[in-house]
């Protein structure tokens, strides 16, 4: 398989590949490897995390869902990032509706923003860059945005 596009991850993968030997695997690990090959043959993915990241844009399913059908709002948590592929598919299945998404992860202010979808396409995109790319003013803006989206109190020491 090709190395990851991220240089750091690609270097890690290359090093692991150079030092790995199928013949030296313990029986349990060998069987897991064989199962991964079966998974790949059947689905094109060796592991469910590869599938979820590519198809959902996140590593886990949604959790802590809150649905307010009357207001047309849904709130949920996912791991790592906004599940853009899922939201694009939802939007494509309702092409006349504008779907407005606000998201924020546990890294408050670094992975958050607003995206609007229509007919399966992103029509508005206002998303924070990585934390290191933000100046102090930008960090404060996106951190306040994330606190509001998550419903957290900035004065609470837990956050």
N, C-alpha and C positions, 0 to 999 in steps of 0.2 A: 504494500500500500504506500502511497506517497506520504512524505513527511508533512507535518502540519505547516500551515502558512506562517504561523508565529515562529520567529527565529529561535527563541528560547525553548519553546516546546519541541521544535524540530531537532535542536541539538540534543535535548534529553532523549527523544525517540531514537536518534541515530546511535547514541552511546549505548542505550539499552539493547538495540538490535545487534550491535557489534559484540556485546558480551553475553548474549543469550544463546542457549543451545537447546533445541527440542529434545535431543537425546539425554540431556542432563536433568530434565524436569522430573520432579517427584511425580508419582502416579496420579495423585489428585490434580495437580497442576496440568499434567498432560491431558487428562480427561476434560478439564475446563477449556483447554486450548482446542481440543477436538470439537467440543460443543460450540465454541466461538466460530470455528470454520463451518459447522453445520448451520449456525445462525446466518452467517454471511451468505452461504449458498442459497438458503431459503428466503432471506429478506434483503440482502445487500448490506446488512449491518452486523458487525461482530458482537455488539453489546447493546442492550437497550438504551444506555446513555447516549450512544452515537445516534440512535434513532430519535430520541427525544430532543437532543440538541438541534439536529437538522430539521426536524418536522415541527417541533413546538417552540424552538428558540430558547428553551430552558431545560434543566435536567430532571425536573419532577413535575408531576401533575399539580394542578391548583389545589390549595387547601385554605381553610378558614374563609369559606365563601359566605357572602352576604348578598341576598338578592332582594331588591326593592322593585318588583314588577310594575307597580303603579307609577313610579318615578322613572322607570326604564333604566335602572342602574344596577350594576353588579360590581361587587368588590371581592377580591381574592388575592391570595399570596401565591407566588411561585418562587422557585430557586433561581438565583443569579440575575435574571433579566426579564424584560417584558416579552411575552410570548407572541412576537410579531407574526410568525407564520400562521398561528392559530387565529389571530385576530383578522388577518388578511382573508383567510378562508371563511370566517364568519361574515365578514363584510361582503365577500363575493357572493355568498348565499342570500344576502339581503341588499342587492345593488342600489336600491333607491334610498337607503338609509345612510345617514352620516353617523358613524360610530366614533365617539370621542373618548380617548383613553388618557388617563393620567396615571403615571406609575412612579414608584420609588422603592428602592430595595433597602436592605439593612445598612448599607454603606451610605448613610444619609447625605444626600447632595451630590453623589458621584454618578449614580446610575438612576436618573429620574428624568421626567419630562412629560410632554403632552404630544400625542400623535392622533391625528384624525384619519379615518379610513372611509373610503366611499368606493363601492363596486370593486372591492378587493385591492384597491390602490391606496397608498399613503398620499393624502392631499394636503396635510399640514404636519410639520415636524419641528418641534422645539424641545430639544433634548440636551441635557448637560453633557459637556465634554468630560473626559476623565479628570479626576480631582487635581492631578498635577498640571493640567492645562489651564486651570482656573486661577485668576488673580483673587485677592482677598474679597473684593466686592462680589465677584462671581460665586465664590464659595459661600458667602452669606446668602446670596439670592437663592441658589439651588438648595442649600441646607434648609432654609425657611420653607421653600416649596415642598421638599420631601417631608418635613415635619407635618405640614398641613395635610398632604396626601395620606400619610400614615396615621394621622390623628394623634400624634405624639405631642406631649408638652415639652418644649425645649428646656423648661426649668426642672424637669424630672431628671434626677441624676442617673437613672437607668439608661438614658439615651445620651 
